[in-house]
Amino acid sequence: MGGGSADRPGMTLTKRLFDIGFTIFLAPPALAVFAVIFVLLWLREGWPVFYGSERMHAPGKGFTLWKFRTMRNVATDSGVSGGDKSDRITPFGRKLRRLRMDELPQFLNILRGDISFVGPRPPLRQYVERFPELYARVLRSRPGVTGLASLVFARHEEMLLRNCATPEETDAVYARRCVPRKARIDLLYQKHASLGLDLLLIALTVARAAGKLRGRRLPRRRPAHWRA
């Protein structure tokens, strides 16, 4: 994107101003939905309502990414993510994940400058350390709540991980088959990054969530001129 550099790597001034302005624009409806989910989670699952996990917005630079808690409050020493196959995910939490409403607390991360609205999904430290050269390129863009890889690869990723029996197997398959492919798409986003593309990806994310709310899936289309 054009504009001068902001105070954080991977974030231009234009992108930063857009994030702040769009957050202010969305604040009234977002706060109303936020309050409803907060109360429902508190009544259904108890405290804590929020869940924070360490993610990376640059090699060697981590931050806490906030979400609504969607899993039962049971301590685990696994250290790897089991995704939606985990039986710890609550029924209400599964609905929040499906509609991506569990990510509403990330408005705070956007205001702090940890992430943007659009960009590669912020990776776990373990993947950045496992693929340092790859993520050194991907994280030249500020991570985002949604992005090109999130939209294009989501269904394929779900299919690849569906038959994994354990969190360890899920982690291995994700690292081997998902990380490199999503990185290629994220690098494609870098090549074509613009405010117009960001607005398009935000609109497609909202449309996909609305489609899931109505129980329908949007067809996957990839513009012919986008090539890795």
Secondary structure as GFF3:
##gff-version 3
##sequence-region A 1 228
A	DSSP	alpha_helix	13	45	.	.	.	ID=ss1
A	DSSP	beta_strand	50	58	.	.	.	ID=ss2
A	DSSP	beta_strand	61	68	.	.	.	ID=ss3
A	DSSP	three_ten_helix	83	85	.	.	.	ID=ss4
A	DSSP	alpha_helix	91	99	.	.	.	ID=ss5
A	DSSP	three_ten_helix	101	103	.	.	.	ID=ss6
A	DSSP	alpha_helix	106	112	.	.	.	ID=ss7
A	DSSP	beta_strand	116	118	.	.	.	ID=ss8
A	DSSP	alpha_helix	125	130	.	.	.	ID=ss9
A	DSSP	alpha_helix	132	138	.	.	.	ID=ss10
A	DSSP	beta_strand	144	146	.	.	.	ID=ss11
A	DSSP	alpha_helix	148	161	.	.	.	ID=ss12
A	DSSP	alpha_helix	167	173	.	.	.	ID=ss13
A	DSSP	pi_helix	174	178	.	.	.	ID=ss14
A	DSSP	alpha_helix	179	192	.	.	.	ID=ss15
A	DSSP	alpha_helix	195	213	.	.	.	ID=ss16
###
